[in-house]
Amino acid sequence: MKEKLEIKNLDDLYEAVLCLETVEECRLFFKDLCTILELKALSQRFQVAKMLTKDHVYSDIVNETGASTATISRVNRSLSYDGSGGYNIVFDRLDKKEDK
């Protein structure tokens, strides 16, 4: 059984994100919520995940994103072994959105 992420009030944050309706609203909210470095780190991990799901090799991912091999490995582990499936949910939905 996977360990549940237990951070006080985290569900409040998730509910807040689900209230956002547009990319612009997300941009404004995350700009207020996160530092530039935090946003860059989140964005970088997401780009790494996208590239890994498209079978890019580590060296290409390092060159394209600037991510360390440790970050790439961590994201790959989430995608392949012990992740919660969140990346897959998002990628599946983005693919369906593109197909429309």
GIZICOR-V125935 format. One record per residue. N is the residue number from 1. PHI is phi as a letter, one per 20 degrees, with the letter a starting at -180 (999 if undefined). OMEGA is omega in whole degrees, -180 to 180 (999 if undefined). Layout:
n->{N/N}
phi->{PHI/PHI}
omega->{OMEGA/OMEGA}
//
This chain:
n->{1/2/3/4/5/6/7/8/9/10/11/12/13/14/15/16/17/18/19/20/21/22/23/24/25/26/27/28/29/30/31/32/33/34/35/36/37/38/39/40/41/42/43/44/45/46/47/48/49/50/51/52/53/54/55/56/57/58/59/60/61/62/63/64/65/66/67/68/69/70/71/72/73/74/75/76/77/78/79/80/81/82/83/84/85/86/87/88/89/90/91/92/93/94/95/96/97/98/99/100}
phi->{999/f/f/f/f/d/c/g/m/f/f/f/f/f/f/f/f/f/f/f/d/c/f/f/f/f/g/f/f/f/f/f/f/d/f/g/f/f/f/f/f/f/f/f/f/f/f/f/f/g/f/f/f/d/m/f/e/g/f/f/f/g/f/f/d/m/f/f/f/f/f/f/f/f/f/f/f/f/f/d/c/c/f/e/n/f/g/f/g/f/f/f/f/f/f/f/f/f/f/f}
omega->{-178/179/179/177/-177/175/-177/175/-180/178/176/178/179/178/178/179/-180/177/-177/-173/-177/175/180/177/177/180/-179/-179/-178/175/177/-173/-169/170/177/180/177/178/178/-180/179/-180/-180/179/180/178/177/180/178/-178/178/180/177/173/173/178/-176/-176/177/-179/177/-178/-177/-171/-174/180/175/177/176/178/179/179/180/179/179/178/177/180/-168/-168/-169/178/-179/-178/-178/177/-178/177/-178/-179/177/-179/176/177/180/179/179/-178/-178/999}
//
